[in-house]
Amino acid sequence: MKRSKANEIIQHAIDVMKKVGYPLPPFAFYGPEEWKNLQEDEIELVENMLGWDITDFGSGDFDKIGLTIFTFRNGNFYAKDKYPKPYAEKLLLVNDGQILPYHYHWSKMEDIINRGGGDLEVTLYNSTEEDFADVEGGRSGKQGQFADTPVVVKIDGKAVTVPAGGKVICKPGQSITLRPGQYHMWQGVPGTGDVVLFEVSTTNDDTIDNRFHTAGERIPTMEEDVPAKYLMFADYPKYTKFDFIKHD
């Protein structure tokens, strides 16, 4: 992905949030200089991967397949004494018609809440027991397996059962609870507008806890065609004196 495209994507998200009246915290607006001068009292931003995150899932076509994320708060799998939060909260901006490819999480349970804008169509499958157990294969990109079994999800606390590959619509104000091992793909329903989603979940680590069915890389490689206006969490080790907390 070109840095000029990343700058454009983040600026669009900032503009959308301003339009809908959801203020962002100060670190959402930090540029490279602020990150270079980051002090120890803000190390949590880096160690827990807070801030902006953009992905096209290896498609090379963000406008069709992609997601814009801003992580407000998060715990940490590997430093629970230092960061005991068992929860995370994110903004997920889905552009009109944009697709998030099939994936699930081994550890994370999440509520996806449509806070406004367009409608979200979610397509669901269970993973097979073999797929869910094959963590090493999943992390190496081995193709996942859909189970041919009904999927039970909660829509605003109501249990809803759909067949394998069934769909549900989350309109503004509605939410869906997704459990570990539940494959989900979504699309902003074309013509209904950008979808402002919030995610409330257990502690999240996108470097190890995403199991994609067939999608490509989760963290894009950046082509630095212009200077960065804003940074994504993957940029922090390059621009700051701090790094992520990694598993030993």
C-alpha positions as CSV (number, residue, x, y, z in Angstrom):
1,M,0.0,0.0,0.0
2,K,1.2,3.5,-0.8
3,R,1.7,5.9,2.1
4,S,-0.3,8.5,0.2
5,K,-3.2,6.1,0.2
6,A,-2.8,5.4,3.9
7,N,-2.8,9.2,4.6
8,E,-6.0,9.6,2.6
9,I,-7.7,6.7,4.4
10,I,-6.9,8.0,7.9
11,Q,-7.9,11.5,7.0
12,H,-11.3,10.2,5.6
13,A,-11.9,8.3,8.9
14,I,-11.1,11.5,10.9
15,D,-13.5,13.5,8.8
16,V,-16.2,10.8,9.2
17,M,-15.9,10.8,12.9
18,K,-16.0,14.6,13.1
19,K,-19.1,14.6,10.9
20,V,-21.0,12.0,13.1
21,G,-19.9,13.7,16.3
22,Y,-17.6,11.1,17.9
23,P,-14.5,12.9,19.2
24,L,-11.1,11.0,18.9
25,P,-8.4,11.2,21.6
26,P,-5.4,13.4,21.1
27,F,-3.1,10.6,20.0
28,A,-5.3,10.0,17.0
29,F,-3.8,13.2,15.5
30,Y,-0.1,12.5,16.4
31,G,2.2,12.9,13.4
32,P,5.7,11.5,13.0
33,E,7.3,14.1,15.2
34,E,5.0,13.5,18.1
35,W,5.7,9.8,17.9
36,K,9.5,10.3,17.7
37,N,9.3,12.4,20.8
38,L,7.0,10.0,22.7
39,Q,7.9,9.7,26.4
40,E,7.8,6.9,28.8
41,D,4.4,8.0,30.3
42,E,2.8,7.2,27.0
43,I,4.5,3.8,26.3
44,E,1.2,2.0,26.6
45,L,0.2,3.4,23.2
46,V,3.0,1.4,21.6
47,E,3.2,-1.7,23.8
48,N,-0.6,-2.3,23.5
49,M,-0.8,-1.3,19.8
50,L,-3.2,1.6,20.2
51,G,-4.1,4.0,17.4
52,W,-4.6,3.7,13.7
53,D,-4.5,0.4,11.7
54,I,-5.3,0.0,8.0
55,T,-5.5,-3.2,6.0
56,D,-6.4,-4.4,2.6
57,F,-5.9,-8.0,3.6
58,G,-3.4,-8.4,0.8
59,S,-6.0,-7.6,-1.9
60,G,-4.2,-4.6,-3.3
61,D,-7.7,-3.0,-3.6
62,F,-8.5,-1.3,-0.2
63,D,-11.7,0.4,-1.6
64,K,-13.1,-3.1,-2.4
65,I,-11.6,-5.2,0.4
66,G,-10.3,-3.5,3.5
67,L,-10.9,-1.9,6.9
68,T,-9.9,1.2,8.8
69,I,-9.4,0.6,12.5
70,F,-8.6,2.8,15.5
71,T,-7.9,1.1,18.8
72,F,-8.8,3.2,21.8
73,R,-7.8,0.8,24.6
74,N,-6.5,-2.7,25.0
75,G,-5.0,-5.1,27.4
76,N,-1.9,-7.3,26.7
77,F,-1.6,-11.1,26.4
78,Y,2.0,-11.0,27.5
79,A,2.1,-8.4,30.2
80,K,-1.0,-9.0,32.2
81,D,0.5,-7.7,35.4
82,K,1.5,-4.4,33.8
83,Y,-1.6,-4.1,31.7
84,P,-4.4,-6.0,33.5
85,K,-7.3,-4.7,31.3
86,P,-9.2,-7.8,30.0
87,Y,-10.9,-5.8,27.3
88,A,-10.4,-3.7,24.2
89,E,-12.4,-1.1,22.3
90,K,-12.0,-0.1,18.6
91,L,-13.5,2.0,15.9
92,L,-14.0,-0.1,12.7
93,L,-14.9,2.1,9.7
94,V,-16.4,0.2,6.8
95,N,-16.7,2.2,3.6
96,D,-19.9,1.9,1.5
97,G,-19.8,-1.5,-0.2
98,Q,-16.4,-2.5,1.4
99,I,-15.8,-6.1,2.3
100,L,-14.0,-7.7,5.3
101,P,-12.9,-11.2,4.3
102,Y,-13.7,-14.4,6.2
103,H,-11.8,-14.8,9.4
104,Y,-12.2,-15.8,13.1
105,H,-10.2,-15.4,16.3
106,W,-8.8,-18.2,18.5
107,S,-9.0,-16.1,21.7
108,K,-11.0,-13.0,21.2
109,M,-14.8,-12.7,21.8
110,E,-16.2,-9.5,20.3
111,D,-19.3,-7.4,20.1
112,I,-19.6,-5.5,16.8
113,I,-21.9,-2.5,17.2
114,N,-23.3,-0.5,14.4
115,R,-23.1,3.1,15.7
116,G,-24.5,4.7,12.6
117,G,-24.3,5.3,8.9
118,G,-25.1,2.3,6.6
119,D,-26.2,-1.3,7.1
120,L,-23.8,-4.1,7.7
121,E,-24.4,-7.6,6.2
122,V,-22.6,-10.4,8.1
123,T,-22.1,-13.9,6.6
124,L,-21.4,-16.7,9.0
125,Y,-19.8,-20.1,9.2
126,N,-18.5,-22.2,12.1
127,S,-14.9,-23.5,11.8
128,T,-14.3,-27.2,11.9
129,E,-12.7,-28.7,15.0
130,E,-9.6,-29.5,12.9
131,D,-9.3,-26.0,11.6
132,F,-9.7,-24.4,15.1
133,A,-7.1,-26.8,16.5
134,D,-4.6,-26.1,13.7
135,V,-3.2,-22.9,15.1
136,E,0.2,-23.3,13.5
137,G,-1.3,-23.9,10.0
138,G,-3.7,-21.1,10.4
139,R,-1.0,-18.6,11.2
140,S,1.1,-19.8,8.3
141,G,-1.7,-19.1,5.8
142,K,-3.1,-22.6,5.3
143,Q,-6.6,-22.4,3.8
144,G,-9.3,-22.7,6.5
145,Q,-12.3,-25.0,6.6
146,F,-15.9,-24.1,6.9
147,A,-18.2,-26.5,8.9
148,D,-21.5,-27.4,7.4
149,T,-23.4,-26.7,10.7
150,P,-25.8,-24.0,11.8
151,V,-24.3,-20.9,13.4
152,V,-25.7,-19.4,16.6
153,V,-25.0,-15.8,17.3
154,K,-26.5,-13.2,19.6
155,I,-28.0,-10.1,18.1
156,D,-28.5,-7.6,20.9
157,G,-28.8,-10.4,23.4
158,K,-31.2,-12.5,21.2
159,A,-30.0,-15.9,20.1
160,V,-30.3,-16.2,16.3
161,T,-29.6,-19.3,14.3
162,V,-28.6,-19.2,10.6
163,P,-27.5,-22.1,8.3
164,A,-23.9,-22.4,7.3
165,G,-23.2,-19.4,5.0
166,G,-26.3,-17.6,6.4
167,K,-26.5,-13.9,6.6
168,V,-27.7,-11.3,9.2
169,I,-28.1,-7.6,8.8
170,C,-27.0,-5.2,11.5
171,K,-28.7,-1.8,11.1
172,P,-27.6,1.3,13.0
173,G,-28.1,0.7,16.7
174,Q,-27.8,-3.1,16.4
175,S,-24.9,-5.3,17.5
176,I,-23.7,-8.9,17.0
177,T,-21.7,-11.0,19.4
178,L,-19.0,-13.2,17.7
179,R,-17.4,-16.1,19.6
180,P,-13.9,-17.7,18.9
181,G,-14.0,-20.0,16.0
182,Q,-16.9,-18.3,14.2
183,Y,-16.0,-17.4,10.7
184,H,-17.5,-14.0,9.7
185,M,-17.3,-11.9,6.5
186,W,-19.1,-8.6,6.3
187,Q,-19.9,-6.0,3.8
188,G,-21.2,-2.4,4.1
189,V,-24.5,-2.8,2.2
190,P,-23.9,-0.9,-1.0
191,G,-25.8,2.4,-1.3
192,T,-26.4,2.7,2.4
193,G,-23.3,4.7,3.2
194,D,-20.2,4.3,5.3
195,V,-20.7,2.1,8.4
196,V,-19.4,3.4,11.7
197,L,-18.8,0.3,13.8
198,F,-17.4,0.0,17.4
199,E,-15.9,-3.2,18.6
200,V,-15.9,-4.1,22.3
201,S,-14.0,-7.3,22.9
202,T,-11.7,-9.3,25.2
203,T,-8.0,-8.4,24.9
204,N,-6.9,-8.3,21.3
205,D,-3.6,-9.0,19.5
206,D,-3.9,-8.7,15.7
207,T,-0.4,-10.1,15.2
208,I,-1.3,-13.6,16.4
209,D,-5.1,-14.0,16.8
210,N,-6.6,-13.7,13.3
211,R,-7.4,-16.8,11.4
212,F,-8.2,-16.0,7.8
213,H,-9.9,-18.4,5.4
214,T,-8.1,-17.4,2.3
215,A,-7.1,-13.7,2.7
216,G,-3.5,-12.4,2.4
217,E,-1.4,-10.4,4.8
218,R,-3.1,-8.6,7.7
219,I,-0.5,-5.9,8.1
220,P,0.3,-4.1,4.8
221,T,3.8,-3.3,3.6
222,M,4.1,0.4,3.0
223,E,5.5,2.0,-0.1
224,E,6.8,5.4,1.1
225,D,5.9,7.5,-1.8
226,V,5.1,10.6,0.4
227,P,5.9,11.4,4.0
228,A,3.5,9.9,6.6
229,K,0.9,12.3,8.0
230,Y,-0.3,9.9,10.6
231,L,1.1,6.6,11.8
232,M,-0.3,3.1,12.1
233,F,0.6,0.9,15.0
234,A,2.9,-1.2,12.7
235,D,5.0,2.0,12.2
236,Y,5.7,2.6,15.9
237,P,8.9,0.6,16.3
238,K,10.4,2.5,13.3
239,Y,9.5,6.0,14.6
240,T,9.7,5.6,18.4
241,K,12.2,4.3,20.9
242,F,9.7,1.8,22.1
243,D,8.5,-1.6,20.7
244,F,5.6,-4.0,21.1
245,I,5.7,-6.5,24.0
246,K,6.5,-9.8,22.3
247,H,6.0,-13.4,23.4
248,D,9.2,-15.1,24.5
